């Protein structure tokens, strides 16, 4: 018997059912809500019709509708979104979080997670890495502010240690790895130039600033976990290309480890302009020819 695709109107979970089952009640395995089996009239990428949701307690014909409590619906959406996020199914996680934003626009989680997915797992252009990291850093500030405002200390620390700070570190690590891969390609293609040098410095320092922010947050909220933030600060000192950032982070380390041997600031050699290089070569040749001419003239005079 032919099967058709249907979607739960509450959580959008997809099912394949026999046509003979259409019109019957069924319980969604994902969100545990009861709904009427009806063939989809839209693509599975499109949210289900809102006409399927009834929020009133009035006596009405429920043959084609499902009554859903808003709080339960929201809780189910969060459960599904977190499940998809945890297993790395980011496309579906974003879909659920977008639905959540419609009903819970003031919550920090949907925006933070979607920004994390974009910054940590999106396709970034070499020249846009610094801007993307900076945008994520601002979103991290707002997330911390909202968590501070809406949770107690225990819940706040759980959220930070289990989700927010590890995700932020993952963004840093992913961006650094991605940048190194792009840099390898640039070197292999022999397209290294002054513009790429400037982008490299900008990208690296932007990522190091985010590393520093995450390390400082670990220091603020989990002061006893010295190894985590000290190791991050030391990694920054070893890789940052900014004297200002280097000096600031080194000072933090020195306050905790006075004997720490601070490494020098890494430098990226300047790239000479090819035109200037040709001019220098040309001038050198002319000077050489002039010297040779003088030598020949002197020899002729001697003879």
Protein Blocks (a to p, Z undefined) as FASTA:
>chain_A
ZZdddddfklopacdddfklgoiacddfklopacdddddfbdfkbccdfklpcfbfbdcd
fklgccddfklmmmmmmmmmmmmmmnopaklmmmmmmmmmmmmmmbmklmmmmmmmmmmm
pccdfklmmmmmmmmmmmmmmmmmmmmmmpcfklmmmmmmmmmmmmmmmmmmmmmmmmmm
mmmmmmmnopacfklmmmmmmmmmmmmmmmmmmmmmmmmmmmmlmmlmmmmmmmmmmmpc
cfklmmmmmmmmmmmmmmlccdddddddddddfklmmmmmmmmmmmmmmmmmmmmmmmmm
mZZ
